[in-house]
């Protein structure tokens, strides 16, 4: 009998690789995708396609409109997305694409579903190498959230806390891509662009990092760019 894991599946390549890692470790995967009021719906469809391709047990897509609470250039009615920034600029400070407390909220939702399922783990594809400015992608944040699991859930109080799994946390993007390739992740189904067009814009921070990572990994990015 396989263990159960909830995977936060955004539609991007990192969460797709995290889901593949969970499956490779003999977890039955339950995918959770959150429509949090982002500027477009493209990544939600990508998440659905990825879930179908990798064979999740169940896939929930729920709405939590963070655009009604917080400010971020990723959110509807938010400021303009930054484009054509250098790598040095991308790596400095907390970017405008930071969504206040997003990972705290997403992990809380994942933890709630995991406990309802009697699951053993929640997987998140966060990593710190390429996006060091995000405060909710740091190792100390995930250690603290593990404490939340231990202290704030029935399973935790009973001595069987749900594990917060961050298998990609200290991996660079090119290494994540190489791992995904090894695990046969359908990268052609993933969506990283902050914009929701028919083709990826190629100039937002996420596109810049993705394109460089595929080049460093010695692989061709299977999605189309403007």
PyMOL commands that set and color helices and strands:
alter all, ss='L'
color gray80, all
select helices_A, chain A and resi 13-24+42-54+66-68+87-90+102-117+135-137+139-152+154-157+173-182+187-189+205-216
alter helices_A, ss='H'
color red, helices_A
select strands_A, chain A and resi 3-8+27-35+58-63+121-123+163-165
alter strands_A, ss='S'
color yellow, strands_A
deselect
rebuild
show_as cartoon
